[in-house]
Amino acid sequence: TALHYAVREGFADIARLLIKKGSNLEATTDMDAHDMFGRTALHYAAQQGHMEMIKLLVTRGADIHTRDSEGQTPLFQATIFDQKEAVNVLLLHGACVNAFDHRNRL
């Protein structure tokens, strides 16, 4: 979705505008919409370490426990991409540290 792209590229102002206007270009609930890999905007924000995006999405109600097609959560993505600050923020917002993916990786 447009929100996925804005988050992935770090376009905070555009992401904020899309969320504010209820971005619904390709999905019913755009903030928690899953792309072809099952990832949400929060997965990409965590993966890229876009702290402003993570905070924006989490405070607007993005599902912090959502899983992609491999069973990976945003916390898992932040961890495998070595995004320490993202890991910290997700943990502070209640991300589950014991969430295994579909290959039983923690």
C-alpha positions, 0 to 999 in steps of 0.5 A: 500500500501507499503506507507500506511504501512511505514507511519503508522509504522513511517518508514520515510526513507522508506516512503521517498524512496517510494515517491521518486521512485514513489511507485506504487505497488498497486495504480495509485497515491500511495500518495493519494491511499485509503485503505479498510477504505478509508484512505490515508497515510496522514490519518495514519500520522495524526492519529499517530502524525508522524510529519515528515511523515505529513510534507513529504506528504504535501510538496509532494502534498498529498491531505490534504482535502481527506476523508475516508469512514466515511467522515473523513479528516486527520485533523479529525483523528488527532483531535480524536487521540489528536495529537495536533502538527499534528492538528497545522501543518495541519491547517497551511497547509490549512486544513478545520476546518469545515469539517463534517464527514458522521455522521455530527460530526465536 
